[in-house]
Amino acid sequence: MTALAGQVHPAPDAYHTARVHWRRRERRRRLVLTLLVAAVFTLAVLTGLWVLNSAPTGSATIPEPDHPPAATAPPRG
C-alpha cells in the first residue's frame, strides 16, 4: 500500500484549479441569490402596487359614519 501511495503525485496546479472552480461556484451562488432576492423584492412591490391600485375609485380610507355622532355633554369644571 505504501509503495502504491508513493507513486501517486498530485497535479502541480491542483490547488490552483480547485480554487478557481471554488471561486466560480461561489460567484455563481452569489449571483443566483442576488437575482432571487431582486425577483422577490420586485414581485412584492408590484403586488403591493396592484393591491393599492385595485381599490375602488373614490372610496375613503376611513369609512364615513351613516349618522352624525351623538351630542355629548360639556365637561364639568
VOBA-1610 file (N, C-alpha, C; in pm, whole numbers, padded with zeros to 5 digits, always signed):
BEGIN
Met+00082-00119+00000Met+00000+00000+00000Met+00087+00126+00000Thr+00190+00125+00080Thr+00276+00242+00087Thr+00346+00266-00045Ala+00385+00159-00111Ala+00452+00173-00241Ala+00357+00234-00343Leu+00232+00194-00339Leu+00133+00249-00432Leu+00106+00396-00402Ala+00095+00430-00273Ala+00073+00569-00235Ala+00192+00656-00273Gly+00311+00602-00269Gly+00430+00678-00306Gly+00436+00707-00455Gln+00366+00631-00534Gln+00367+00652-00679Gln+00265+00756-00724Val+00171+00792-00637Val+00067+00888-00672Val+00115+01029-00639His+00113+01115-00738His+00155+01253-00717His+00044+01345-00768Pro+00010+01447-00690Pro-00095+01539-00736Pro-00044+01623-00852Ala-00137+01671-00930Ala-00101+01759-01041Ala-00037+01885-00983Pro+00059+01945-01051Pro+00128+02063-00997Pro+00034+02181-00970Asp-00070+02194-01049Asp-00161+02306-01031Asp-00295+02263-00971Ala-00297+02155-00895Ala-00423+02102-00841Ala-00490+02204-00748Tyr-00412+02268-00661Tyr-00470+02367-00569Tyr-00527+02484-00645His-00453+02533-00741His-00498+02648-00821His-00628+02614-00896Thr-00633+02496-00955Thr-00753+02453-01029Thr-00873+02441-00936Ala-00852+02381-00820Ala-00961+02366-00723Ala-01009+02502-00675Arg-00914+02594-00653Arg-00951+02728-00607Arg-01030+02804-00713Val-00990+02791-00839Val-01062+02858-00949Val-01205+02805-00957His-01221+02673-00948His-01355+02615-00953His-01439+02659-00833Trp-01376+02663-00716Trp-01449+02706-00597Trp-01494+02851-00611Arg-01407+02939-00658Arg-01443+03080-00675Arg-01556+03096-00778Arg-01550+03019-00884Arg-01655+03025-00986Arg-01789+02984-00926Arg-01790+02875-00849Arg-01915+02832-00784Arg-01965+02936-00685Glu-01873+02998-00611Glu-01911+03100-00513Glu-01972+03222-00583Arg-01910+03267-00692Arg-01965+03380-00767Arg-02103+03347-00822Arg-02118+03227-00876Arg-02247+03187-00931Arg-02353+03180-00823Arg-02316+03125-00707Arg-02411+03117-00595Arg-02456+03256-00552Arg-02362+03349-00541Arg-02397+03486-00501Arg-02483+03555-00606Leu-02453+03534-00733Leu-02532+03593-00840Leu-02675+03539-00838Val-02689+03408-00823Val-02823+03348-00818Val-02900+03401-00698Leu-02835+03411-00584Leu-02901+03462-00464Leu-02943+03608-00483Thr-02856+03689-00543Thr-02889+03829-00568Thr-03008+03841-00663Leu-03009+03761-00768Leu-03121+03765-00862Leu-03251+03718-00796Leu-03241+03618-00710Leu-03359+03569-00640Leu-03415+03676-00545Val-03328+03742-00472Val-03373+03849-00381Val-03435+03963-00461Ala-03374+04001-00572Ala-03429+04108-00655Ala-03565+04069-00711Ala-03581+03944-00753Ala-03709+03899-00807Ala-03818+03899-00699Val-03786+03853-00580Val-03884+03852-00471Val-03922+03995-00432Phe-03823+04084-00424Phe-03850+04224-00390Phe-03938+04288-00497Thr-03905+04267-00624Thr-03985+04324-00733Thr-04127+04270-00730Leu-04141+04141-00708Leu-04274+04081-00700Leu-04354+04139-00584Ala-04291+04160-00470Ala-04360+04217-00354Ala-04403+04361-00383Val-04317+04439-00446Val-04352+04578-00478Val-04466+04582-00579Leu-04457+04502-00683Leu-04563+04501-00784Leu-04696+04453-00726Thr-04691+04354-00638Thr-04814+04306-00573Thr-04874+04416-00486Gly-04790+04486-00412Gly-04838+04596-00328Gly-04900+04708-00411Leu-04836+04743-00521Leu-04892+04847-00608Leu-05023+04802-00671Trp-05030+04675-00709Trp-05153+04623-00768Trp-05267+04626-00666Val-05239+04588-00543Val-05343+04590-00438Val-05388+04732-00412Leu-05294+04825-00403Leu-05331+04965-00379Leu-05409+05023-00496Asn-05374+04983-00617Asn-05441+05035-00735Asn-05577+04971-00759Ser-05601+04854-00700Ser-05728+04785-00725Ser-05840+04832-00633Ala-05812+04925-00543Ala-05917+04980-00456Ala-06016+05059-00541Pro-06144+05051-00509Pro-06243+05127-00587Pro-06215+05277-00582Thr-06239+05345-00693Thr-06215+05488-00702Thr-06314+05562-00613Gly-06263+05660-00540Gly-06348+05742-00456Gly-06378+05679-00321Ser-06327+05563-00293Ser-06355+05504-00161Ser-06265+05570-00057Ala-06322+05599+00055Ala-06248+05664+00163Ala-06164+05560+00236Thr-06052+05606+00283Thr-05967+05516+00361Thr-06034+05483+00493Ile-06092+05587+00556Ile-06166+05569+00680Ile-06314+05583+00645Pro-06396+05482+00671Pro-06536+05491+00633Pro-06608+05603+00709Glu-06693+05672+00636Glu-06772+05780+00696Glu-06891+05719+00770Pro-06926+05773+00888Pro-07042+05720+00960Pro-07171+05757+00887Asp-07274+05672+00900Asp-07402+05697+00836Asp-07481+05806+00908His-07456+05827+01034His-07528+05929+01109His-07426+06009+01189Pro-07461+06136+01219Pro-07366+06220+01292Pro-07348+06167+01436Pro-07234+06194+01496Pro-07213+06146+01632Pro-07310+06213+01729Ala-07346+06141+01833Ala-07438+06194+01936Ala-07373+06309+02009Ala-07456+06405+02045Ala-07403+06521+02119Ala-07362+06475+02258Thr-07252+06530+02302Thr-07202+06495+02435Thr-07215+06616+02525Ala-07229+06590+02651Ala-07241+06699+02748Ala-07107+06768+02764Pro-07107+06900+02785Pro-06979+06968+02803Pro-06913+06918+02933Pro-06783+06922+02936Pro-06714+06875+03057Pro-06746+06961+03177Arg-06759+06897+03292Arg-06787+06972+03416Arg-06657+07030+03467Gly-06665+07148+03513Gly-06541+07206+03557Gly-06553+07298+03665
//
